[in-house]
Amino acid sequence: MSRHAHQHAPHTHGHDHAACISDALAAAETHCSNTGAKLTPIRRRVLELIWQSHKPAGAYDLLAQLGGDGQKVAPPTVYRALDFLVEQGLVHRVESLNAFIGCTAPGHAVQQEIFICRQCGTATEINDPELGTRIQQDARALGFQVERQTIEVVGVCRDCRAL
């Protein structure tokens, strides 16, 4: 079974945070260039802010951070940027928290499993093809058309359990 995982955690051992942000922005630029989507400066900045915390970020948190940058940005601008980033598969919405995390594999948008630590707030994205296949099989048996799937699992991460 091949699974793609990335932990959004500032305290992950050996994590090069600057490289992580740089890699995410480069991947986003490549993805947008390949698809013809426009990664405007505000969309890029919102994506960068989402990747900076490694914890799910809410729209109003992002708005406050943009204001702290000296930018005067209205809430609809942030929501439009978030809609674009979700549509492009560059971020995922964490439904239970009404917040967003960066996507580790831009463009795979339909399926994700997110593990959320209730103690430190970190989020880990896993893409399990076998689970996706099982869900698609169940959906076909029901005559159901899957548009997107997000499974959120809440618990305690390895780092917090070790404390």
C-alpha positions as CSV (number, residue, x, y, z in Angstrom):
1,M,0.0,0.0,0.0
2,S,1.4,3.4,-1.0
3,R,0.4,6.3,1.1
4,H,1.4,9.9,0.9
5,A,1.7,11.6,4.3
6,H,2.9,14.9,5.6
7,Q,2.7,16.1,9.1
8,H,1.9,19.8,9.6
9,A,3.8,20.1,12.8
10,P,6.4,22.7,13.9
11,H,7.8,20.4,16.5
12,T,8.4,17.4,14.2
13,H,12.0,16.3,14.6
14,G,14.3,17.3,11.7
15,H,11.7,19.5,10.1
16,D,13.2,22.3,7.9
17,H,10.3,24.8,8.1
18,A,11.7,27.3,5.6
19,A,12.3,24.6,3.0
20,C,8.8,23.2,3.7
21,I,7.2,26.6,2.9
22,S,9.5,27.2,-0.1
23,D,8.7,23.7,-1.5
24,A,4.9,24.2,-1.1
25,L,5.0,27.6,-2.9
26,A,7.2,26.2,-5.7
27,A,4.8,23.2,-6.1
28,A,1.8,25.7,-6.2
29,E,3.5,27.8,-8.8
30,T,4.3,24.8,-10.9
31,H,0.8,23.4,-10.6
32,C,-0.8,26.7,-11.5
33,S,1.6,27.1,-14.5
34,N,0.7,23.6,-15.7
35,T,-3.1,24.2,-15.3
36,G,-3.2,27.8,-16.5
37,A,-4.5,29.0,-13.2
38,K,-3.4,32.4,-11.9
39,L,-1.6,32.4,-8.6
40,T,-2.0,36.1,-7.8
41,P,0.1,37.8,-5.1
42,I,-2.8,37.6,-2.5
43,R,-3.5,33.9,-3.3
44,R,0.2,33.2,-2.9
45,R,0.4,35.1,0.4
46,V,-2.7,33.3,1.8
47,L,-1.1,30.0,0.8
48,E,2.2,31.0,2.4
49,L,0.3,32.0,5.7
50,I,-1.5,28.6,5.7
51,W,1.9,26.8,5.4
52,Q,3.6,28.9,8.1
53,S,1.7,27.7,11.1
54,H,1.5,24.0,10.2
55,K,-1.8,24.0,12.1
56,P,-5.2,24.5,10.4
57,A,-5.8,28.2,9.8
58,G,-9.2,29.9,9.9
59,A,-10.2,32.6,7.4
60,Y,-10.3,35.3,10.1
61,D,-6.8,34.3,11.4
62,L,-5.5,34.7,7.9
63,L,-7.3,38.1,7.6
64,A,-5.6,39.3,10.8
65,Q,-2.2,38.1,9.6
66,L,-2.7,39.9,6.3
67,G,-3.6,43.0,8.3
68,G,-0.5,42.6,10.3
69,D,1.5,42.7,7.1
70,G,0.1,46.2,6.6
71,Q,-2.3,45.0,3.8
72,K,-5.9,46.2,3.9
73,V,-7.8,43.2,2.8
74,A,-11.5,42.6,3.0
75,P,-13.0,39.2,4.2
76,P,-14.4,38.4,0.7
77,T,-10.9,38.7,-0.8
78,V,-9.6,36.1,1.7
79,Y,-12.6,33.8,1.0
80,R,-12.1,34.1,-2.7
81,A,-8.4,33.2,-2.3
82,L,-9.3,30.2,-0.2
83,D,-11.9,29.1,-2.7
84,F,-9.3,29.3,-5.5
85,L,-6.7,27.4,-3.4
86,V,-9.2,24.6,-2.5
87,E,-10.4,24.4,-6.1
88,Q,-6.8,24.0,-7.3
89,G,-6.1,21.3,-4.7
90,L,-3.5,23.5,-3.0
91,V,-5.2,23.5,0.4
92,H,-7.7,21.3,2.1
93,R,-10.6,22.5,4.2
94,V,-10.7,20.9,7.7
95,E,-14.5,20.8,8.0
96,S,-14.7,20.2,11.7
97,L,-12.5,23.2,12.5
98,N,-13.7,25.5,9.7
99,A,-10.0,25.9,8.8
100,F,-7.5,25.1,6.1
101,I,-4.2,23.2,5.7
102,G,-1.8,23.1,2.9
103,C,-2.0,20.1,0.5
104,T,1.2,18.1,0.2
105,A,0.3,16.8,-3.3
106,P,-1.3,19.7,-5.3
107,G,-4.1,18.8,-7.6
108,H,-5.2,15.5,-6.0
109,A,-8.2,17.3,-4.5
110,V,-10.8,14.6,-4.4
111,Q,-9.6,12.4,-1.5
112,Q,-7.8,13.1,1.7
113,E,-7.7,11.8,5.2
114,I,-6.7,14.2,7.9
115,F,-5.5,13.3,11.4
116,I,-5.9,16.1,13.9
117,C,-4.2,16.2,17.3
118,R,-6.6,17.6,19.9
119,Q,-3.8,18.6,22.2
120,C,-1.3,20.5,20.0
121,G,-3.6,21.1,17.0
122,T,-1.3,19.7,14.3
123,A,-2.8,18.1,11.2
124,T,-1.4,15.2,9.2
125,E,-2.7,14.5,5.7
126,I,-2.7,10.9,4.5
127,N,-3.8,9.7,1.1
128,D,-4.6,6.0,1.2
129,P,-5.4,4.7,-2.3
130,E,-6.9,1.5,-0.9
131,L,-9.3,3.4,1.3
132,G,-10.2,5.6,-1.7
133,T,-10.8,2.5,-3.8
134,R,-13.1,1.0,-1.1
135,I,-15.1,4.2,-0.9
136,Q,-15.5,4.4,-4.7
137,Q,-16.7,0.8,-4.8
138,D,-19.2,1.4,-2.0
139,A,-20.4,4.6,-3.8
140,R,-20.8,2.7,-7.2
141,A,-22.8,0.0,-5.4
142,L,-25.1,2.8,-4.1
143,G,-25.3,4.6,-7.4
144,F,-23.6,7.5,-5.6
145,Q,-21.4,10.1,-7.4
146,V,-18.5,11.1,-5.1
147,E,-17.4,14.7,-5.6
148,R,-14.9,15.0,-2.8
149,Q,-14.1,13.1,0.3
150,T,-12.5,14.2,3.5
151,I,-12.1,11.9,6.5
152,E,-11.1,13.7,9.7
153,V,-9.7,11.6,12.6
154,V,-9.2,13.4,16.0
155,G,-6.9,12.0,18.6
156,V,-3.4,12.5,20.1
157,C,-0.2,12.7,18.0
158,R,2.9,10.8,18.7
159,D,4.8,13.8,20.1
160,C,2.0,14.7,22.5
161,R,1.6,11.1,23.7
162,A,5.4,11.1,24.4
163,L,5.1,14.0,26.8
